[in-house]
Amino acid sequence: MKSLVLWGTGGVGGARARQREGVTLLSWGDAAGAAMRAAGVVCEAAEARLGAEHVAWRDAAADGWTSAWPQLPLIDGRCFAEEATWKGESLGWCAGPLFHRPGRSSCYVALLETFRLLLEAEAPDEVEAVGLARDETLLLGRLCNALRILFHGPPSTAPSSPLSFRLRRAREAAASLWTAVRPRRSVRAATAAPVLWLLDEEPSPPSAVPGGEAGEPPPFRADVTRYSRGGVFSELRRARVLFRHQWQRLRKSPGLQDLFRHRGVTFADLGQRDLAELMLFELPRAVRRYEEVAATLRALGPRLALLRAEDKAAQAACRACAVPFVFFRGFRERAAAAPDRGGAPGVVG
């Protein structure tokens, strides 16, 4: 019987004793590998056993799962992209940026891929986990059960309910209220600008604009929070109520187990944290950006808007207000144009 032991932040003396028993010992994590080398324990790292090519495979699997997630059936035959909408615009794209953050659902998918490749390469009869993180132990144990491999490890349970977000929600609501009531600048001086510049991260507006004419004013940089009135706050409050009710309904849906699943392993108990973050914070942020940009466009009436390629909420606002837009090539922005979705052709570089 072949035994595989993944050793994390456990005592090095114990690792040496297990190695004498003839088990296949692999260090898990850079810290564990460094501690074993310092103690003179000859042990190969788990990722080194897999090789460098597994990183591309793992990342591709995580990207594919994240891309498909908004389209998977969730409740009543409808997917998340169909459930999370605002004024006819789907907000399903909000899941991608959130899930790709460290410690989020795409990381669980990548972790399952790493464990699967390791188990296929080693083909053990039993697996033991020592000193791994709680989530790692939980996913490894579930994968071993799915593959019918005996698993030894400390009992690990996921949170029974999502994290409490009440204080955080109160802070964001207070910030939104302050934005709605604070003094605002007059918009009359800027109404002659034909191009509205919505790239807040750039140090200065671009010097060339597609379709610009001689003698026209340069692109006008607009602070969208200065042009939104109390209507934005009321719409944001309505969106928070709507998405909170949807979250309470979706998190109890039986389809949630299949929504957070990979390689036959479900991690819905871990993914509920992401679902709460998505519904209670990311979607209201997208609505706030949408409403602020829409209010700015209505106030200034530009002929063209310059946007970041990933600013989906601003693009939706431009489409709703019938304002053409192009993507500006900034430090991180990818050159692109959207002539078929209301944007004018061409890219400012």
C-alpha positions, 0 to 999 in steps of 0.5 A: 500500500502506497502512502502519500503524506503532504507536509505543511507547517508541522514539526520537522521531527515528525516529518523525519519520523514519517519518512523512516516509515517508508511513506512518500513525503512531499512538502507543501508550500515554500515555508515547509520546504525551507524548514525541511531543508534547514533541518536536513530532511530530504524532501521534494516539493509537491509542485516540483514533482508536478513540473512547471507545466501544471501551472498553465493547466491549473490556471486554464482550468480556473479561468474556464470555470470562472468564465462559465460560472455566470451561465450555469443554471442556478434557480428556476432554470435561470443562470446568474447572468439572467438573475443579476440585471439592472435596467435590462443590463446583465451584471454577470461580468462582476463575478469574474474580477471577484473570483480571480482575487486571492483566496476566492473561488477560482483559487479553489478550482486551481487547488483542486486541479493541483491536487488531482494532478498530484494524485494522478502522478503518485497514484497513492492508496492513502493520503495524509495531510499534516499542517495544511490550511483549513480550506486545503485540507477540506478540498483534498479530503473531498477530492480523495473521497471522490476518487475513492482514496483513503484520506487521513487528516484533521477534521476540517469544516467550512463556515456554516454561514457567510461572513457578517457584512453588516458593518461594512454595508453600513459604511458603504451606505454612509459613503453613498449618502455623503456623495449624494448630499455634499456640495457639487460643482456647476456643470455649465462651464464644461457643457461645450466639451465634445469628449468626456474622459472617464479614465480616472487613473490616467494622469492627464487626458489624451492629446488626440481624440478620434473624430475630433475637429480643429478648434474643439476643446480638449477632452474634459475629465469628469468626476462622476460623483460631482454630477450625480444628485440624490437620484443616484443614492435612491437608485443605489438604495433600491439596488441594495434591497433588490440584490439582498433579497436575491442573495437570500433566495439564491443562497438557499437554492439547491442549484448552489451545490452544482454551481460551486463544483469542480471535478466532482467536488463541491465547495458551495460552503466555501463559495457562499462567502463569494456569493455574499460578497458578489451580491451585497457589494460588487453588484451595488458598486456596479449599479453605483458606477452605472448611475453616476456615469449615466447622470454625468452623461445626461448633464454634460451631453458629450458626443464621445466618451473615453472609457477603460476596456474593463469598465463594463458599468460605464459602457452600459451607461453609455449604451443606455444614454446613446453616447458612443464610446471608445477604449483608451489605451492606458498603462493597463488598458488593452486597445479595443473598440466597440463599433457594434455596441454603440462605440465609435471606431478607433483607439486613442493611443 
